[in-house]
Amino acid sequence: MSYEAGSKECRHLIEAKESLLLAMESLSNINSTDILQIQIKEIYNKLETLHDKRKKIEFSS
């Protein structure tokens, strides 16, 4: 982890994003997984949005 997470929710979001990155890396070595990689990236981006919102909540409190 590159920085100290502020809450359990942030830590879980970071862990989920890291897991998706590992999955995308593994799939990049398998033929015909382009669509799966795109779908995982979309989920990653949704988690990133949730994480950004959570960070704003924590920093404003």
C-alpha contacts under 8 A as a table, 3 or more apart, distances in Angstrom:
res1	aa1	res2	aa2	distance
1	M	4	E	7.38
1	M	14	I	7.93
5	A	8	K	7.60
5	A	10	C	5.84
5	A	11	R	5.49
6	G	10	C	6.34
6	G	11	R	7.48
6	G	55	K	7.82
6	G	58	E	7.29
7	S	10	C	5.15
7	S	11	R	6.27
8	K	11	R	5.02
8	K	12	H	6.13
9	E	12	H	5.13
9	E	13	L	6.18
9	E	54	R	7.95
10	C	13	L	5.03
10	C	14	I	6.10
10	C	51	H	6.34
10	C	54	R	6.95
10	C	55	K	7.51
11	R	14	I	5.08
11	R	15	E	6.12
12	H	15	E	5.03
12	H	16	A	6.08
13	L	16	A	5.08
13	L	17	K	6.17
13	L	47	L	6.60
13	L	48	E	7.91
13	L	50	L	7.96
13	L	51	H	6.30
14	I	17	K	5.13
14	I	18	E	6.15
14	I	51	H	7.78
15	E	18	E	5.08
15	E	19	S	6.16
16	A	19	S	5.10
16	A	20	L	6.30
16	A	47	L	7.93
17	K	20	L	5.11
17	K	21	L	6.28
17	K	44	Y	5.85
17	K	47	L	6.83
17	K	48	E	7.57
18	E	21	L	5.06
18	E	22	L	6.35
19	S	22	L	5.13
19	S	23	A	6.24
20	L	23	A	4.94
20	L	24	M	6.13
20	L	40	I	6.63
20	L	41	K	7.80
20	L	44	Y	6.60
21	L	24	M	5.11
21	L	25	E	6.16
22	L	25	E	5.03
22	L	26	S	6.19
23	A	26	S	5.12
23	A	27	L	6.10
24	M	27	L	5.06
24	M	28	S	6.09
24	M	37	Q	5.68
24	M	40	I	7.01
24	M	41	K	7.77
25	E	28	S	5.19
25	E	29	N	7.25
26	S	29	N	5.77
26	S	30	I	7.34
27	L	30	I	5.15
27	L	31	N	7.96
27	L	33	T	6.24
27	L	37	Q	6.88
28	S	31	N	7.61
28	S	33	T	7.25
28	S	34	D	7.87
28	S	37	Q	7.63
30	I	33	T	6.29
31	N	34	D	7.86
32	S	35	I	7.73
33	T	36	L	5.22
33	T	37	Q	6.18
34	D	37	Q	5.11
34	D	38	I	6.28
35	I	38	I	5.09
35	I	39	Q	6.23
36	L	39	Q	5.05
36	L	40	I	6.12
37	Q	40	I	5.10
37	Q	41	K	6.09
38	I	41	K	5.04
38	I	42	E	6.24
39	Q	42	E	5.07
39	Q	43	I	6.38
40	I	43	I	5.05
40	I	44	Y	6.07
41	K	44	Y	4.85
41	K	45	N	6.13
42	E	45	N	5.10
42	E	46	K	6.34
43	I	46	K	5.04
43	I	47	L	6.25
44	Y	47	L	5.09
44	Y	48	E	6.13
45	N	48	E	4.88
45	N	49	T	6.27
46	K	49	T	5.10
46	K	50	L	6.34
47	L	50	L	4.99
47	L	51	H	6.03
48	E	51	H	4.96
48	E	52	D	6.13
49	T	52	D	5.11
49	T	53	K	6.26
50	L	53	K	5.14
50	L	54	R	6.14
51	H	54	R	5.00
51	H	55	K	6.13
52	D	55	K	5.13
52	D	56	K	6.30
53	K	56	K	5.19
53	K	57	I	6.37
54	R	57	I	5.09
54	R	58	E	6.27
55	K	58	E	5.09
55	K	59	F	6.04
56	K	59	F	5.19
56	K	60	S	6.04
57	I	60	S	5.34
57	I	61	S	6.47
58	E	61	S	5.45
